[in-house]
Amino acid sequence: MNLDLVLENLEQSQMSAESRLFELLRFKSISTNSQYKSECFRTAEWLVKRLSEIGFSSSLRKTSGNPMVVAHSDTGTSDLLFYGHYDVQPVDPEYLWKTAPFEPVIENTSNGAVIRARGASDDKGQLMTFVEACRAIIAVNGKLPCKISVLLEGEEETSSPSLIPFLLEHGEELKSSHALVCDTGMWDESTPSITSSLRGMLAEEITIRGPDKDLHSGLFGGAVPNPLRVMAKLISGLHDADGKINIPNFYEGVEPVPLDLLKQWKALNFSEATFLEELDLSEPSGEKGFSTLEKLWSRPTCEINGIWGGYIDEGFKTVIPSEAHAKISFRLVGKQDPENIRKEFRKKLREELPLDFHITFSNHKGSKATQFSLDSKIMTETRGALTEEWGNETVFVGGGGSIPIVKHFKEILGMDTLLVGFALDDDQIHSPNEKYNLDSFHKGARSWVRILHKLSSLF
Amino acid sequence: MNLDLVLENLEQSQMSAESRLFELLRFKSISTNSQYKSECFRTAEWLVKRLSEIGFSSSLRKTSGNPMVVAHSDTGTSDLLFYGHYDVQPVDPEYLWKTAPFEPVIENTSNGAVIRARGASDDKGQLMTFVEACRAIIAVNGKLPCKISVLLEGEEETSSPSLIPFLLEHGEELKSSHALVCDTGMWDESTPSITSSLRGMLAEEITIRGPDKDLHSGLFGGAVPNPLRVMAKLISGLHDADGKINIPNFYEGVEPVPLDLLKQWKALNFSEATFLEELDLSEPSGEKGFSTLEKLWSRPTCEINGIWGGYIDEGFKTVIPSEAHAKISFRLVGKQDPENIRKEFRKKLREELPLDFHITFSNHKGSKATQFSLDSKIMTETRGALTEEWGNETVFVGGGGSIPIVKHFKEILGMDTLLVGFALDDDQIHSPNEKYNLDSFHKGARSWVRILHKLSSLF
């Protein structure tokens, strides 16, 4: 394919690309509220049509929830499977929006032009960067440089209930050599980024029980154990004074960050002061001896996500409750094993529990961290493509959270994923006034053209 | 007055006394639900009529809530003011009642005959012991041996909102030399008791705030402080390893129990094993070096009554909340000063709070402990009267909770209170199947006759 001609085509079709994205943004495809179910259906129909128009063999697939859009450029097993989602978050509180959330506009800001609408960034704008790239390549070149499939879902904002069944049922059709996901961001507006690791996750809900009923603190206080005090003590014991997690063998599998990656992170000139200031904080916290980026991208955590017990309504009730509850989650890195940690965590709490107390645990999800190889061919080619487009060195960034689709692709379809996206930290996804920089959209499409151009040599 | 004749009268009128109590018990005078407001009104009317019939000058007094019943045996300042309450707790869950809650019955149990109904013990049965005592004395003697006023309220089970305004407005009319309250219990079914101390109370609600908004624990976990962990640590720091409360100057004003009282408590042969067993516990807890009765009656406490923060609904949300909350209360003894302790408590928490955290406190009630003189004439005469009736030495017991009316009488009317009652631990007050032993009722009335007989010599 002639790269320059394709990029030239993108340059000349910017206006029509924007108007296509605007069409998509006008659909109120909110998945968290069933009243928008038919709107989600129409959004999927629009996408099927769009993909067909540019040359994909495309179809709408019903599920028990919102439909999937599946498209193939060729028959047979694809080289690449692109994933995105067409559903969006609710808009409330709507009165905080400066423009109507489903009437996209282009707005000139001090940081350049932006597209403002719900879903402009997450994920309609991002997925359309890929669709526009494919459109331009086929328009100029007649066909794509490798076999590509597309999977767009409509339930990402509501935990994707139909996704796993769909992957299980259509594994043969969807399985490709590699997956591409465009739902992440750039380090900043001029630094292209690949997300190269994701922390794993372990969640536990615990209930401790002491006296067999709620007791009056006047009649019993001082002579019976208080589950809320016991819970406070158990939680206080989970970290040591240096912020290290105080569970036997917890750090087994945690590996040091490779020196060159660490050097690259240092070069990002992350401003700790700004990070803290935006949260109304002044002092770094967490594990001693690590920078904030290291803590977020390469260190495991133990966080209390919820705690409750006793009387928690207005006024006062002098009760000593029978029970206390907490939700506790761990972020995992490297080769940490969630099930081993679950075992050690439970053992520790059971040992620290005073006599006469009972503890129960509710299982929640556990998943290992994901670490992509930094020097695979696909990584190297993609870095190169992004660097050429943006004129700045591509950086590897870490992901503090998890992106479930990455796990599902690996576990169900045996595919690795490449995480490339053009969102920015100030895109206000999930909040009022969501936006996507016009540069993210157009240079995003150009980036995919360059990436597909380079990757096609691998297949 | 001829004591024997009065007791004889009581003996012969047991059946009619029971039927009068049953009439009172049939009123559904639940004060916590406004749908029973007119029923409460009718209950008060019944009591006014009853007190008038036996010779009191009696009237119903409207308040903004349920009415008060006020009765006087004579004109001018009374010697004794008797207080009780005619309102009762709700009956739910009603399906747990073996008999209808407002259809009183006499039931023969392995521990003797009991009256079963809501309010049988708390406080209709108890207040009628006093009314029947007065009836019998007047019937035999023509008049009471001293000037007596009666105050019965209908909002005790709902924090007595009308009581303080009523006492303030009618102070001159109600102020007497001493108050009598029949709303407490006996040590056991054969040991008459006077409650000689009540613990004081201090309640604080605290909110701590760290990051200025809720944060995603994937994106921020490990690099920001978690208010739930901070709260757990603050709470863990409130007690030392021996169960002592770790607040500077907290124990100022705590006095050792007089040796003879301690000796009396030891003689009660309190069974720690039974106490624990009934709560499904096996090990004593609380402050080291004290018996359970000492802990409950003579030692101060610090209890966590409620704690909450973060995500506490079903499922999991990986949030680091901005805030954490707790309700904490102290029971106070001796001369402990609630306001000093409040000051020290707040100072300690402020000092222990990490940088970047804010703490706010909501004032709740504070009150000093009450300690009645054990060798006053009124105490000595009452002990003697109770011992004569029950044939066992009267004991002084402590009250772990507070009885607000005692404070109000002292602070508003300048009156000390005598706490004598005939309830038993197994009366199931506030629970289904409430009962009052028939012996508590009849011997309770006899006890009051003996007490009034003895006390009249003091006025």
Interface residues (C-beta under 8 A of the other chain):
Chain A: R199 M201 A203 E205 G210 P211 D212 K213 L215 H216 S217 G218 L219 F220 G221 G222 A223 V224 P225 N226 L228 R229 M231 A232 K233 I235 S236 L238 H239 F275 L279 D280 L281 S282 E283 P284 S285 G286 E287 T292 K295 L296 R299 P300 T301 E303 I304 N305 G306 I307 W308 G309 G310 Y311 I312 F316 K317 T318 V319 I320 P321 A324 H325 A326 K327 S329 R331 P354 L355 D356 H364 K365 G399 G400 G401 S402
Chain B: R199 M201 A203 E205 G210 P211 D212 K213 L215 H216 S217 G218 L219 F220 G221 G222 A223 V224 P225 N226 L228 R229 M231 A232 K233 I235 S236 L238 H239 F275 L279 D280 L281 S282 E283 P284 S285 G286 E287 T292 K295 L296 R299 P300 T301 E303 I304 N305 G306 I307 W308 G309 G310 Y311 I312 F316 K317 T318 V319 I320 P321 A324 H325 A326 K327 S329 R331 P354 L355 D356 H364 K365 G399 G400 G401 S402
